[in-house]
């Protein structure tokens, strides 16, 4: 009789333990919220780049870079916004500005659901750059009812982060080193790849790319390099074509092992025209203190 009672007691304890297991598991594992997903996405955008992404940039592996970002962000974005983010460099712009042993790390971060829009999340962040600079960034992330991200908007203070990466090195000649990899990445889908300068007469603040008219979209690309001082230089590249200079007075100059044509004078608009392989180049601008020798050094720096 005692054995029977003991057996029934043990059976009841096991049954009770099994019945309580699911609720215990449910208590210990909380489902991710949309706010958690938004936070994770922002952490990925504003930190790094990691070794894998740096290697992809060094190899100029543009397909690999796209695949990397798809793996990182596709679970959190709508299909439409994922495509838009890749096309507009939304995900790559800060990692691209970093790199070259410069990294981002998040110092402070706040993500809160908007008081006026249930599917929006406002964020404020302090980003620490490994070059010693810091920047504050704020904005809003919008989601749909399923919690998928449909838009990421940065406020104007994001410009302080972009400027925080600028660590241009000035040479003994007074020129500034320029990271050409940024242009290589931006023009990866163009019909041809030209060379770009690694030296400029000023610290480059931004570059515009003009593909020209439709008839020339596969043969002509123009790049406008801007300085913070409102000075600029224009680079035109022409694939399998010519750049006419018959209507201006030029002199022949040496550009490394090549020959080019120079026009203008210091204090005025200066032009340098040369050919490298199948591509013609024209570099021109009116930059304070820029000499003919300086302009030639810029052209010789093309890689």
PLY file of the C-alpha trace (Angstrom):
ply
format ascii 1.0
element vertex 303
property float x
property float y
property float z
element edge 302
property int vertex1
property int vertex2
end_header
0.00 0.00 0.00
2.85 2.40 0.88
4.54 1.69 -2.45
1.32 2.50 -4.31
0.93 5.84 -2.50
4.60 6.72 -3.19
4.21 5.90 -6.87
1.09 8.09 -7.19
2.85 11.00 -5.42
5.89 10.85 -7.73
3.64 10.66 -10.81
1.72 13.75 -9.69
4.98 15.70 -9.11
6.29 14.81 -12.59
2.98 15.79 -14.20
2.97 19.10 -12.36
6.58 19.77 -13.37
5.84 19.11 -17.05
2.76 21.31 -16.94
4.72 24.20 -15.43
7.67 24.00 -17.88
6.10 25.94 -20.78
5.09 28.89 -18.62
8.57 29.01 -17.09
10.11 29.07 -20.57
7.72 31.75 -21.68
8.71 33.91 -18.71
12.44 33.61 -19.48
12.22 34.30 -23.21
10.72 37.61 -24.26
9.88 38.33 -27.88
11.83 41.07 -29.65
9.86 44.27 -30.02
9.93 46.65 -32.98
11.90 49.06 -30.81
14.51 46.32 -30.28
14.77 45.80 -34.05
15.12 49.54 -34.71
17.84 49.75 -32.06
19.73 46.83 -33.62
19.59 48.40 -37.09
20.91 51.74 -35.80
23.70 49.95 -33.93
24.74 48.25 -37.17
24.67 51.48 -39.20
26.61 53.57 -36.68
29.35 51.14 -35.66
32.24 49.52 -37.49
33.01 48.75 -40.22
34.02 45.24 -39.21
36.91 43.30 -40.78
34.65 41.54 -43.30
33.27 44.79 -44.68
36.70 46.46 -44.73
38.04 43.53 -46.75
35.18 43.80 -49.25
35.95 47.50 -49.73
39.66 46.84 -50.16
38.87 44.25 -52.83
36.35 46.64 -54.45
33.88 43.74 -54.28
30.65 45.67 -54.88
28.46 42.58 -55.18
29.90 41.31 -51.92
29.16 44.64 -50.23
25.52 44.49 -51.37
25.21 40.90 -50.17
26.72 41.88 -46.81
24.11 44.60 -46.26
21.29 42.34 -47.46
22.26 39.75 -44.85
22.47 42.41 -42.14
19.30 44.41 -42.82
16.85 42.45 -44.98
15.09 40.86 -41.97
14.19 44.33 -40.65
13.32 46.28 -43.84
10.43 46.09 -46.24
11.48 44.74 -49.63
10.95 48.16 -51.24
12.99 50.05 -48.65
15.78 47.46 -48.72
16.19 48.10 -52.44
16.04 51.88 -51.93
18.61 51.77 -49.13
21.09 49.90 -51.33
20.54 52.24 -54.28
21.03 55.42 -52.23
24.08 54.37 -50.18
22.02 54.86 -47.00
23.67 51.90 -45.30
27.14 52.33 -46.75
27.78 56.07 -46.47
29.18 56.10 -42.92
31.13 52.84 -43.27
32.56 54.17 -46.51
33.64 57.42 -44.84
35.26 55.35 -42.10
37.51 52.45 -43.09
41.28 52.80 -43.46
41.69 51.93 -39.76
39.05 54.51 -38.73
36.03 53.06 -36.95
32.78 54.15 -35.31
31.65 53.23 -31.82
28.39 54.22 -30.11
28.89 56.23 -26.93
25.32 57.08 -25.92
22.05 55.99 -27.50
18.37 56.66 -26.91
15.49 55.16 -28.94
11.91 56.03 -28.01
8.55 55.46 -29.61
7.15 58.70 -30.99
4.37 60.34 -29.00
2.54 61.46 -32.14
3.05 58.44 -34.43
2.75 54.91 -33.05
4.87 53.37 -35.84
7.73 55.88 -35.57
10.78 55.83 -33.33
12.92 58.88 -32.54
16.60 58.39 -31.79
19.54 60.35 -30.42
23.09 59.01 -30.51
26.63 60.04 -29.72
29.13 58.48 -32.11
32.79 58.19 -31.16
35.29 58.05 -34.02
38.62 56.30 -33.51
40.42 59.40 -34.86
39.40 61.20 -31.65
36.35 63.03 -33.02
32.79 62.70 -31.70
29.45 63.59 -33.28
25.82 63.72 -32.19
23.24 62.26 -34.58
19.45 62.24 -34.31
16.53 61.29 -36.51
13.46 59.12 -36.91
12.80 55.55 -38.05
9.37 54.76 -39.52
7.91 51.25 -39.64
4.77 49.63 -41.01
2.18 47.83 -38.89
4.18 44.58 -39.13
7.23 46.31 -37.63
9.25 46.41 -40.86
11.28 49.59 -41.43
9.98 51.79 -44.24
12.17 54.89 -43.76
15.21 56.16 -41.87
15.52 59.95 -41.68
18.56 61.79 -40.29
18.34 65.34 -38.97
20.79 68.01 -40.13
23.21 67.18 -37.32
24.29 64.11 -39.32
26.64 66.45 -41.22
28.78 66.70 -38.09
29.37 62.95 -38.29
30.36 63.12 -41.95
32.85 65.89 -41.18
34.20 63.97 -38.17
35.77 61.41 -40.50
37.78 64.04 -42.36
41.39 63.63 -41.41
43.05 64.91 -44.56
46.85 64.89 -44.48
48.65 67.88 -46.00
51.84 67.20 -47.95
55.01 69.27 -47.85
53.94 70.85 -51.16
50.68 72.08 -49.58
48.43 69.54 -51.31
45.96 67.30 -49.49
45.70 63.52 -49.60
42.39 62.28 -50.99
40.84 58.82 -50.52
39.93 57.77 -54.08
38.17 54.61 -52.86
35.05 56.67 -52.14
34.67 57.49 -55.84
35.56 53.95 -56.89
32.70 52.65 -54.76
30.21 55.25 -56.00
30.96 54.59 -59.68
31.06 50.81 -59.51
27.97 50.47 -61.71
29.05 52.96 -64.38
29.88 51.87 -67.94
33.59 52.45 -67.44
36.06 52.96 -64.61
38.48 55.89 -64.81
41.36 56.79 -62.52
40.92 59.29 -59.68
43.26 61.66 -57.83
44.93 60.77 -54.56
46.03 64.39 -54.08
43.94 67.56 -54.29
44.77 71.27 -53.84
42.26 71.52 -50.96
40.56 69.32 -48.38
37.65 67.79 -50.27
34.29 68.35 -48.57
32.14 66.56 -51.16
31.99 65.36 -54.76
29.15 65.71 -57.26
28.92 63.25 -60.14
27.32 64.45 -63.39
26.66 61.70 -65.98
25.93 64.29 -68.68
23.25 64.08 -71.34
21.58 60.78 -72.16
23.53 60.37 -75.41
26.81 60.49 -73.46
25.87 58.53 -70.34
28.20 55.62 -71.18
31.12 57.72 -72.44
31.30 60.90 -70.32
31.45 61.41 -66.55
32.12 64.72 -64.80
33.17 65.04 -61.16
32.98 68.31 -59.22
35.19 68.38 -56.11
34.05 70.92 -53.52
36.04 72.52 -50.71
34.57 74.04 -47.54
35.93 77.39 -48.78
33.55 77.31 -51.79
36.44 76.58 -54.14
36.00 73.69 -56.54
37.74 71.68 -59.22
36.10 69.89 -62.11
37.28 66.60 -63.60
35.82 65.46 -66.91
36.53 61.95 -68.20
35.74 60.79 -71.75
35.86 57.14 -72.80
36.99 56.47 -76.41
36.64 60.13 -77.35
38.42 63.47 -77.43
38.35 66.70 -75.45
38.73 69.67 -77.76
41.16 72.46 -76.89
41.62 73.99 -80.36
40.03 77.28 -79.30
42.40 77.91 -76.38
46.12 78.59 -76.18
47.95 75.66 -74.58
51.46 74.53 -73.88
52.74 70.98 -73.86
53.70 69.64 -70.43
54.91 66.33 -69.02
52.61 64.40 -66.68
54.75 61.56 -65.42
55.53 59.43 -68.48
52.77 61.06 -70.50
52.28 64.31 -72.37
49.45 66.73 -71.70
48.22 70.19 -72.60
48.10 73.04 -70.06
46.11 76.28 -70.39
45.60 79.28 -68.12
47.69 80.89 -65.42
47.86 81.11 -61.64
45.02 83.21 -60.22
42.76 82.31 -63.15
41.04 79.15 -64.36
43.67 76.56 -65.19
43.14 73.46 -67.35
45.13 70.30 -67.81
44.21 67.80 -70.53
45.81 64.39 -71.04
45.08 60.85 -72.18
45.65 57.63 -70.27
44.77 54.47 -72.15
41.35 54.86 -73.74
40.24 57.69 -71.44
40.77 61.43 -71.87
40.96 63.60 -68.75
40.42 67.31 -68.23
41.13 68.81 -64.81
40.26 72.47 -64.35
39.57 75.05 -61.70
40.42 78.42 -60.19
41.93 77.64 -56.80
43.74 80.23 -54.72
47.50 79.60 -54.71
47.35 76.71 -57.18
50.38 76.70 -59.49
50.97 74.85 -62.74
53.31 72.47 -60.93
50.66 71.79 -58.29
48.07 70.98 -60.96
50.49 68.58 -62.64
51.22 66.88 -59.30
47.48 66.34 -58.84
47.27 64.75 -62.31
50.30 62.56 -61.59
48.59 61.26 -58.44
45.76 59.59 -60.41
45.33 55.90 -59.70
0 1
1 2
2 3
3 4
4 5
5 6
6 7
7 8
8 9
9 10
10 11
11 12
12 13
13 14
14 15
15 16
16 17
17 18
18 19
19 20
20 21
21 22
22 23
23 24
24 25
25 26
26 27
27 28
28 29
29 30
30 31
31 32
32 33
33 34
34 35
35 36
36 37
37 38
38 39
39 40
40 41
41 42
42 43
43 44
44 45
45 46
46 47
47 48
48 49
49 50
50 51
51 52
52 53
53 54
54 55
55 56
56 57
57 58
58 59
59 60
60 61
61 62
62 63
63 64
64 65
65 66
66 67
67 68
68 69
69 70
70 71
71 72
72 73
73 74
74 75
75 76
76 77
77 78
78 79
79 80
80 81
81 82
82 83
83 84
84 85
85 86
86 87
87 88
88 89
89 90
90 91
91 92
92 93
93 94
94 95
95 96
96 97
97 98
98 99
99 100
100 101
101 102
102 103
103 104
104 105
105 106
106 107
107 108
108 109
109 110
110 111
111 112
112 113
113 114
114 115
115 116
116 117
117 118
118 119
119 120
120 121
121 122
122 123
123 124
124 125
125 126
126 127
127 128
128 129
129 130
130 131
131 132
132 133
133 134
134 135
135 136
136 137
137 138
138 139
139 140
140 141
141 142
142 143
143 144
144 145
145 146
146 147
147 148
148 149
149 150
150 151
151 152
152 153
153 154
154 155
155 156
156 157
157 158
158 159
159 160
160 161
161 162
162 163
163 164
164 165
165 166
166 167
167 168
168 169
169 170
170 171
171 172
172 173
173 174
174 175
175 176
176 177
177 178
178 179
179 180
180 181
181 182
182 183
183 184
184 185
185 186
186 187
187 188
188 189
189 190
190 191
191 192
192 193
193 194
194 195
195 196
196 197
197 198
198 199
199 200
200 201
201 202
202 203
203 204
204 205
205 206
206 207
207 208
208 209
209 210
210 211
211 212
212 213
213 214
214 215
215 216
216 217
217 218
218 219
219 220
220 221
221 222
222 223
223 224
224 225
225 226
226 227
227 228
228 229
229 230
230 231
231 232
232 233
233 234
234 235
235 236
236 237
237 238
238 239
239 240
240 241
241 242
242 243
243 244
244 245
245 246
246 247
247 248
248 249
249 250
250 251
251 252
252 253
253 254
254 255
255 256
256 257
257 258
258 259
259 260
260 261
261 262
262 263
263 264
264 265
265 266
266 267
267 268
268 269
269 270
270 271
271 272
272 273
273 274
274 275
275 276
276 277
277 278
278 279
279 280
280 281
281 282
282 283
283 284
284 285
285 286
286 287
287 288
288 289
289 290
290 291
291 292
292 293
293 294
294 295
295 296
296 297
297 298
298 299
299 300
300 301
301 302
